[in-house]
Amino acid sequence: MNSLSDRINNLSTSQTLAMAALARELKAQGKDIISLSLGEPDFNTPDFIKEAAKKAIDENYSTYSPVDGYAELKEAICRKFKRDNNLDYKPANIVVSTGAKQSLYNIAQCMLNEDDEVILPAPYWVSYYEIIKMSGGIPVEVPTSVESDFKITAEQLEKAITPKTKMIWYSSPCNPSGSVYIREEFTAIAKVLEKYPNIYVVADEIYEHINFSGTFCSIASVPGMFERTITVNGVAKAFAMTGWRIGYIGAPEFIAKACTKMQGQVTSGANSIAQRATIAAVDADPKVLNYMVEAFHKRRDLVVGLIKAIPGLKINVPEGAFYVFPDVSSYFGKTLRGTLIKDATDFSMYLLAEANVATVTGDAFGNPDCIRFSYATSEELLTEAMRRIKEVLA
Ligand SMILES: Cc1ncc(COP(=O)(O)O)c(C=O)c1O
């Protein structure tokens, strides 16, 4: 008999983490696996951030921090929102959490009642779906495709709205598609939302700085949107700080208060040393990240070129983050080296078995025609991975 709760029994395991674990296991068995499955920069945290953490240890930042984050960090985050996004958040609008993942979980727990609908433009980040479900909400997927650069239109959004719609969640730059919404697209979306004043938007901007398009728009800066947007960000991706676990939100004050109340009962304030280090990160001129962004940009160009040379794979040119999301559906129904490829999961498993390359099936992101590659690895490994893939698809 299964004594676990329905809650956990109904929860899916994170497929990105599962694939990464499988790749690690095969590697440990001696297989020459190239893992393109995880969303993690292959850079070290910049030295000036590490120095700030060392200083915080020496200065004895070792006690519980305020639940919503140190005042100095919240002020620094307000300066960052003003500098980068032209958003006028005050410290009372800010909540610092244990990663953007906890920020998102807090939001779902604080905003959703049973059967509230949340619109998810698909593909979406894996955890949105499960976090929403776990919080009693109903994810409503709005499909997009490589042809539309994986972006939804204002018309598609309006069609998906029902009397039960409570929120819309998206990331831009998007994990997994790399797509970046521009101001005109958000303005059209905002115009639709004008008619539905009770709908809130969760804008996940964690890949903000890993953006090659030269333009970035926070939907909260579009007229009419500030009071109904929860802007989510964090230091994991752009600052190569995935393990430090610091994320944050800028939100209407009543939502910030609710999220603080929630995490006060669950985790308390985020890690004290990591918060002090984050002050240095968010206060820094984003130009200090240029060397990483330029490396990702170069790899993006390399991988897009190599994928375009593989017959049967269709891609958009991702403008940000560090993923490519090719449509592999032209292989469905084909038999390769004795293996029938029925869907994207079969395709991804085939690449693992035959090419020793780990990817993630698009099913995990709500798009069953695609698979996701992370290009947060060296150009040598990327070139070798694409060579192997081309070979096993020939
Ligand atoms: C779109 C998106 N949002 C949030 C997160 C989680 O960020 P954090 O590591 O700060 O919890 C990720 C990490 O993969 C992500 O891709």
The ligand as an ORCA input file, in Angstrom:
! r2SCAN-3c Opt
* xyz 0 1
  C      12.580     29.987    -16.321
  C      13.180     29.637    -15.010
  N      12.669     30.182    -13.887
  C      13.175     29.893    -12.679
  C      14.238     29.024    -12.531
  C      14.726     28.703    -11.159
  O      15.685     29.553    -10.710
  P      16.416     29.377     -9.299
  O      17.597     28.522     -9.542
  O      16.732     30.765     -8.871
  O      15.435     28.714     -8.365
  C      14.800     28.423    -13.655
  C      15.911     27.457    -13.516
  O      16.101     26.585    -14.340
  C      14.268     28.746    -14.923
  O      14.763     28.206    -16.046
*
